[in-house]
Amino acid sequence: MKIAITGGLGFVGNQVARHFAKSFPLANIIAIGRTVSPHPSKLFPNLVYLSSDLTKRNGSFSWLKGVGCVFHVAAKAGIGGKFDDYNLANFQATSDLLDASQKFGVQQFIYTSTPSVVFNNQNIQNGDESLPYLKSRVSPYAFTKAKAEKLVLEAHCPKKFQTISLRPHLVWGKDDPHLLPRILSRHREKKLKIIGNGKNMMDVTHVSNVAHAHICAFKAMLQNQQFGGKAYFIGQNEPVQIWSWLNEIFKELQLPSLTQKVSFRNAYSIGFVVEKIWRLAQITSDPPMTRFVASQLAHDHWFSNKAAEQDLGYQPIISMSAAMDETLPWLRTL
């Protein structure tokens, strides 16, 4: 068994690689990343790292030779930058990888998506997979991920090339370089405010559960060669009132509670202005606020795991309480 994992040096991709290496010790696992390859893991001798940039249209996919399953985790995430850059990294790279995978005889293709592909600036409560794709291009990340997901699912061919998409929500945990570190940084700089009434509910999913869901999807494909062509939300079954949850973390870290609020309407207007400034000035860094971020921070968005439970056999392997106990010691070092 030979497995390839794109984004294998990233937060989620590396966790998928390590969980897979532990669950399938006889498999040969290739973790693909753009940066310099690290030394082989002493803990997982069946895991190797290779350097490859999927955005290079003339790049070689020779590492796909003999691969049975591809986990496509790599993506360009963020809220700033040019649409074309997101389209290249998220849509075009996925299209190229799909084509190459089929040419090299890959049998399973598991795509790491995001619930943002169905976020249409409205509350989502216990949402399921019948939700329509977003229509707006206001978030280049969400829009290009939606385009890519549709391409992946359309490529499903039973018994020949099985595809599936997983939508984990707000992934967090130890060594997370994005979500909680950025929130803590902004809070310490006194630049963080509650958007809206502060009572909205969200899914936040520990990275171990996300990695476990990928393994569940792979096993489901092996058990049924007809299976695939669908997307699945992946969560904890424990949505949190996001601002209260963050204040609990701040309390544990002996930081002041967050109390200042800004209305959704004002935050959305600020995001619109900031986007214009960033675009005109051609600033490449993430802006402090966008319309999409304002909308996400002010609305409910939590989802049902029912389909993943039924079709993939997925159940969270770590609770929110246990996940927080594991993560807090690391957060205290930041």
C-alpha positions as CSV (number, residue, x, y, z in Angstrom):
1,M,0.0,0.0,0.0
2,K,1.4,3.4,-1.0
3,I,-0.2,6.6,0.1
4,A,0.5,10.3,-0.9
5,I,-0.6,13.2,1.2
6,T,-0.3,16.8,-0.2
7,G,0.2,19.5,2.3
8,G,2.0,16.9,4.3
9,L,4.2,19.4,6.1
10,G,1.2,21.5,7.2
11,F,-0.8,21.4,10.4
12,V,-3.6,19.1,9.1
13,G,-1.7,17.3,6.5
14,N,1.1,16.2,8.9
15,Q,-1.4,15.0,11.4
16,V,-3.1,12.9,8.7
17,A,0.3,11.5,7.7
18,R,1.2,10.6,11.3
19,H,-2.2,9.1,12.1
20,F,-2.0,7.1,8.9
21,A,1.5,5.9,9.6
22,K,0.4,4.7,13.0
23,S,-2.8,3.0,11.8
24,F,-1.1,1.3,8.8
25,P,2.5,0.6,9.8
26,L,3.1,-1.6,6.7
27,A,2.0,1.2,4.3
28,N,4.5,3.4,2.4
29,I,3.5,7.0,3.1
30,I,4.7,10.1,1.1
31,A,4.1,13.5,2.6
32,I,4.3,16.2,0.0
33,G,5.2,19.8,0.8
34,R,6.7,22.8,-0.9
35,T,9.3,23.5,1.7
36,V,12.6,21.6,2.3
37,S,11.9,18.0,3.3
38,P,12.6,17.2,6.9
39,H,14.6,14.1,7.9
40,P,12.8,10.8,8.1
41,S,10.8,10.3,11.2
42,K,12.3,7.9,13.8
43,L,8.9,7.4,15.2
44,F,7.3,6.5,11.8
45,P,9.9,4.9,9.6
46,N,7.3,4.2,6.9
47,L,6.7,8.0,6.5
48,V,8.9,10.0,4.1
49,Y,8.8,13.6,3.0
50,L,9.2,15.0,-0.5
51,S,9.3,18.5,-1.9
52,S,6.9,19.3,-4.7
53,D,5.0,22.5,-5.6
54,L,1.6,21.7,-7.0
55,T,1.1,25.2,-8.4
56,K,3.9,24.7,-11.0
57,R,1.9,23.8,-14.1
58,N,4.9,22.0,-15.7
59,G,5.9,20.2,-12.5
60,S,6.4,16.5,-12.3
61,F,4.0,14.2,-10.6
62,S,6.4,11.2,-10.8
63,W,5.9,10.6,-7.0
64,L,2.4,9.4,-7.9
65,K,3.9,6.2,-9.4
66,G,2.5,3.2,-7.6
67,V,0.3,5.4,-5.3
68,G,-3.1,3.8,-4.5
69,C,-4.7,6.7,-2.5
70,V,-4.1,10.5,-2.6
71,F,-5.1,12.7,0.4
72,H,-5.2,16.2,-1.1
73,V,-4.9,18.5,1.9
74,A,-2.8,21.3,0.4
75,A,-4.5,24.6,-0.1
76,K,-4.0,28.3,0.0
77,A,-5.9,29.6,3.0
78,G,-6.4,33.2,4.1
79,I,-8.5,36.3,3.7
80,G,-6.2,38.6,1.7
81,G,-4.3,38.4,-1.6
82,K,-5.2,38.1,-5.2
83,F,-8.1,35.9,-6.5
84,D,-5.8,34.4,-9.2
85,D,-3.4,33.1,-6.5
86,Y,-6.2,31.3,-4.7
87,N,-7.6,30.0,-8.0
88,L,-4.1,28.6,-8.9
89,A,-3.4,27.0,-5.6
90,N,-6.9,25.7,-4.8
91,F,-8.7,25.0,-8.1
92,Q,-6.1,24.7,-10.8
93,A,-3.7,22.6,-8.7
94,T,-6.5,20.3,-7.7
95,S,-7.5,19.9,-11.4
96,D,-3.9,19.1,-12.4
97,L,-3.6,16.6,-9.5
98,L,-6.8,14.9,-10.4
99,D,-5.7,14.5,-14.0
100,A,-2.3,13.2,-12.9
101,S,-3.8,10.8,-10.4
102,Q,-6.0,9.2,-13.0
103,K,-3.1,8.9,-15.4
104,F,-1.0,7.1,-12.8
105,G,-3.8,4.8,-11.8
106,V,-4.6,6.2,-8.4
107,Q,-7.7,4.5,-7.0
108,Q,-8.9,6.7,-4.2
109,F,-8.8,10.5,-4.0
110,I,-9.7,12.1,-0.6
111,Y,-10.1,15.9,-0.7
112,T,-9.9,18.2,2.4
113,S,-12.5,20.9,1.9
114,T,-14.1,23.4,4.2
115,P,-17.7,24.2,5.4
116,S,-17.0,27.7,4.0
117,V,-18.0,26.3,0.6
118,V,-21.7,26.5,1.7
119,F,-21.6,29.7,3.8
120,N,-24.0,32.3,2.2
121,N,-24.0,34.9,5.0
122,Q,-26.8,33.3,6.9
123,N,-27.1,31.3,10.2
124,I,-26.4,27.6,9.8
125,Q,-27.7,25.4,12.6
126,N,-27.2,21.7,12.4
127,G,-26.5,22.1,8.7
128,D,-26.3,19.0,6.5
129,E,-24.9,18.2,3.1
130,S,-28.0,19.4,1.2
131,L,-26.9,23.0,1.7
132,P,-26.1,24.7,-1.7
133,Y,-22.7,26.0,-2.6
134,L,-21.9,29.7,-1.9
135,K,-22.6,32.0,-4.8
136,S,-20.4,35.0,-3.9
137,R,-16.7,35.5,-4.7
138,V,-16.3,37.8,-1.7
139,S,-14.0,35.1,-0.2
140,P,-11.5,33.9,-2.8
141,Y,-10.6,31.0,-0.5
142,A,-14.1,29.7,0.0
143,F,-15.1,30.3,-3.7
144,T,-12.1,28.5,-5.1
145,K,-12.4,25.6,-2.6
146,A,-16.0,25.2,-3.7
147,K,-15.0,25.0,-7.3
148,A,-12.3,22.5,-6.5
149,E,-14.7,20.3,-4.4
150,K,-17.2,20.2,-7.2
151,L,-14.5,19.1,-9.6
152,V,-13.3,16.3,-7.2
153,L,-16.8,14.9,-6.7
154,E,-17.6,15.0,-10.4
155,A,-14.5,12.9,-11.1
156,H,-15.8,10.0,-9.0
157,C,-16.0,6.8,-11.1
158,P,-17.0,3.7,-9.1
159,K,-14.5,0.8,-9.0
160,K,-12.0,2.9,-11.0
161,F,-11.4,6.3,-9.4
162,Q,-13.2,6.9,-6.1
163,T,-13.4,10.5,-4.8
164,I,-14.7,12.0,-1.6
165,S,-14.6,15.4,0.1
166,L,-14.3,16.1,3.8
167,R,-15.3,19.4,5.4
168,P,-13.7,19.9,8.8
169,H,-14.7,23.1,10.6
170,L,-12.2,25.5,12.3
171,V,-9.4,23.0,13.0
172,W,-7.4,23.6,16.2
173,G,-5.0,21.9,18.6
174,K,-1.4,21.8,19.7
175,D,1.0,23.3,17.1
176,D,-1.8,25.0,15.2
177,P,-0.1,27.9,13.4
178,H,-3.3,29.7,12.5
179,L,-6.6,29.9,14.5
180,L,-5.8,30.2,18.2
181,P,-2.3,31.8,18.0
182,R,-3.7,34.6,15.8
183,I,-6.6,35.2,18.1
184,L,-4.3,35.3,21.1
185,S,-2.0,37.7,19.3
186,R,-4.8,40.1,18.4
187,H,-6.3,39.9,21.9
188,R,-2.9,40.8,23.5
189,E,-2.6,43.7,21.1
190,K,-6.1,44.8,22.1
191,K,-7.3,44.5,18.5
192,L,-9.9,41.9,19.1
193,K,-13.6,42.6,19.5
194,I,-16.8,40.6,19.7
195,I,-18.7,40.8,16.4
196,G,-22.4,40.8,16.7
197,N,-24.3,39.8,19.9
198,G,-21.7,37.3,21.0
199,K,-24.1,34.4,21.3
200,N,-23.5,32.7,18.0
201,M,-22.6,29.0,17.9
202,M,-19.8,27.3,15.9
203,D,-18.2,24.0,15.4
204,V,-14.5,23.9,16.3
205,T,-12.8,20.5,15.4
206,H,-9.7,19.1,17.1
207,V,-7.0,18.1,14.6
208,S,-6.9,14.5,15.9
209,N,-10.6,14.1,14.9
210,V,-9.9,15.6,11.5
211,A,-7.1,13.1,10.9
212,H,-9.3,10.3,12.2
213,A,-12.1,11.2,9.7
214,H,-9.6,10.9,6.8
215,I,-8.7,7.4,7.9
216,C,-12.4,6.5,8.2
217,A,-13.1,7.8,4.7
218,F,-10.2,5.7,3.3
219,K,-11.5,2.5,5.1
220,A,-15.0,3.1,3.8
221,M,-13.6,3.3,0.2
222,L,-11.7,0.1,0.6
223,Q,-14.7,-1.7,1.9
224,N,-17.0,-0.6,-1.0
225,Q,-15.5,0.2,-4.4
226,Q,-18.8,1.9,-5.4
227,F,-18.5,4.4,-2.6
228,G,-17.7,8.0,-3.2
229,G,-18.8,11.2,-5.0
230,K,-20.1,12.9,-1.8
231,A,-19.0,15.6,0.6
232,Y,-19.2,15.2,4.4
233,F,-19.1,17.7,7.3
234,I,-16.7,16.7,10.0
235,G,-17.1,18.1,13.5
236,Q,-17.1,17.3,17.3
237,N,-20.8,17.1,17.9
238,E,-20.1,19.8,20.5
239,P,-20.7,23.2,19.0
240,V,-19.6,26.1,21.2
241,Q,-20.7,29.6,21.8
242,I,-17.5,30.9,20.2
243,W,-17.0,34.1,22.1
244,S,-17.7,32.4,25.5
245,W,-15.3,29.6,24.5
246,L,-12.6,32.1,23.7
247,N,-13.1,33.9,27.0
248,E,-12.7,30.6,28.8
249,I,-9.3,30.1,27.1
250,F,-8.3,33.7,27.9
251,K,-9.2,33.0,31.6
252,E,-7.0,29.9,31.6
253,L,-4.2,31.9,30.2
254,Q,-4.7,34.7,32.7
255,L,-5.7,37.1,30.1
256,P,-8.5,39.7,30.5
257,S,-12.0,38.7,29.2
258,L,-13.1,40.1,25.9
259,T,-16.1,42.4,26.4
260,Q,-16.0,45.1,23.7
261,K,-18.4,44.6,20.9
262,V,-19.0,45.9,17.4
263,S,-22.2,45.3,15.5
264,F,-22.2,43.0,12.6
265,R,-23.4,45.8,10.3
266,N,-20.5,48.1,11.3
267,A,-18.0,45.3,11.1
268,Y,-19.3,44.4,7.6
269,S,-19.0,48.0,6.5
270,I,-15.4,48.2,7.9
271,G,-14.6,45.0,6.0
272,F,-15.8,46.5,2.8
273,V,-13.7,49.6,3.1
274,V,-10.6,47.6,4.2
275,E,-10.9,45.3,1.2
276,K,-11.0,48.3,-1.1
277,I,-7.9,49.8,0.5
278,W,-6.0,46.5,0.4
279,R,-7.0,46.0,-3.3
280,L,-6.1,49.5,-4.4
281,A,-2.8,49.5,-2.5
282,Q,-2.1,45.9,-3.7
283,I,-1.3,44.8,-0.2
284,T,-0.6,41.1,0.0
285,S,-1.0,40.5,3.7
286,D,-4.3,39.5,5.3
287,P,-6.4,42.6,6.1
288,P,-7.6,43.0,9.7
289,M,-11.3,42.6,8.6
290,T,-13.2,41.5,5.6
291,R,-16.9,41.2,4.8
292,F,-16.7,37.4,4.8
293,V,-14.9,37.3,8.2
294,A,-17.3,39.7,9.7
295,S,-20.2,37.6,8.6
296,Q,-18.6,34.3,9.8
297,L,-17.8,35.8,13.2
298,A,-21.4,37.1,13.8
299,H,-23.4,34.1,12.6
300,D,-24.1,30.5,13.7
301,H,-22.4,27.9,11.6
302,W,-22.4,24.4,13.0
303,F,-23.2,21.1,11.3
304,S,-24.5,17.6,11.6
305,N,-22.1,14.7,11.6
306,K,-24.9,12.3,10.8
307,A,-23.9,11.5,7.2
308,A,-20.2,11.0,8.2
309,E,-21.3,8.7,11.1
310,Q,-23.6,6.6,8.8
311,D,-21.4,6.4,5.7
312,L,-17.8,6.7,7.1
313,G,-18.3,5.2,10.6
314,Y,-16.8,8.5,11.9
315,Q,-17.1,9.4,15.6
316,P,-14.9,12.0,17.4
317,I,-12.0,10.2,19.2
318,I,-11.3,13.1,21.5
319,S,-13.8,15.3,23.3
320,M,-13.7,19.1,23.5
321,S,-12.8,18.9,27.2
322,A,-9.9,16.4,26.6
323,A,-8.7,18.4,23.6
324,M,-8.5,21.6,25.6
325,D,-6.6,19.8,28.4
326,E,-4.1,18.6,25.8
327,T,-3.8,22.0,24.1
328,L,-3.7,24.5,27.0
329,P,-0.1,23.6,28.1
330,W,1.1,24.5,24.6
331,L,-1.0,27.7,24.5
332,R,0.7,28.8,27.7
333,T,4.0,28.8,25.9
334,L,2.9,31.2,23.1
